[in-house]
Amino acid sequence: MKKLSGEDKEWLSGEIAQQLEARIDEFRPHGWRKLVKALREIGPIAASISIVLILVGMVITLGIFATNRVTQEAEFRGKTDSRLTAVEGRLKDIDTHLKQIDANLLSLQTSFAANKPTEKTSIVEAKDALATAQRNSIQLPPDIVAQSGKKFIDAASQTPTAWDAALRFLDYRSFLNEPYSPDLKTKFTPVPGSQITAAFYVKGEGPITVNLSWPNELVPIAQAAIYQPISGLPQPPPIAVLSQTEGHPFVLVQTVGETGKIILDGMHLKNVILRGVHIKFDGQPLILENVYFVNCTFEFADNPKTRTLATAILTLAPAITFTV
């Protein structure tokens, strides 16, 4: 067998390589197949990038939506608050107008009743009007209260039942005194127990516990509060005569949930606030100097002296200066 020369071997190797390359090339993609293959190869990477971009887009979209929602809700709350404030203001205005209407109607009822103070129906209507006004915190004009109350006071000398209506006018007048009470403008503190009996004597009747308080300031004794029996009348022990140059400008007298009464007969009160107490007066000597009756109830005997004090309480309020 003839052996191949070196040149033949080289040719043959090249031919075989060329044929193999041709056969392999048949399996390689060309044209659109090549593009499809490329896309298949980069598809997973592109898909991953697309997912990331989609997620980023969703986050941005949600952020914009949330921001818009918060802004819209804030605007809604702001508008709602403004509308509610406006509604509340209108309701307050309506309530004020309604109270004014009630005050006008009750004032008319009181005035009409006072025109016939000796009649039973007038007495009932006056008392009902005053009770309704006080229960609903309705302020009737003080001059109408004074004028109407005075008519019932005058009628009591002939019609005893009119006196009860007259006293209800005193109750209501003391209700009107509330805004003018000095203890609303200055802080009051309890009077030390050791100084109560030495400085003040509050005359009472029945079961009663009295609380006293005063401002934490001192004034010359001539301007200080007084709550003592009238000088020259019998002095109940343990009242002591103090030699002092200063005192407190006011004393506030209150009672604690009992049925007792504060007695005015035979007393000298100066710069005193009687708050929420039941007052009894029979017409004995009495000196009042700058005395406030605030939310009190009154039990007066029916006689000329008590009628005079009742008139003073109606006409001189809120601070009463009176001597009988």
Secondary structure, 3 states (H helix, E strand, C coil): CCCCCHHHHHHHHHHHHHHHHHHHHHHCCCCHHHHHHHHHHHHHHHHHHHHHHHHHHHHHHHHHHHHHHHHHHHHHHHHHHHHHHHHHHHHHHHHHHHHHHHHHHHHHHHHHHHCCCCCHHHHHHHHHHHHHHHHCCCCCCHHHHHHHHHHHHHHCCCCCHHHHHHHHHHHHHHHHCHHHCHHHCCCEEECCHHHHHHHECCCEECCCCEEEEEECCCEEHHHCCEEEECCCCCCCCCCCCCCCCEECCCEEEEECCCCCEEECCCEEEEEEEEECCEEEECCCCCEEEEEEEECCEEEECCCHHHHHHHHHHHHHCCEEEEEC
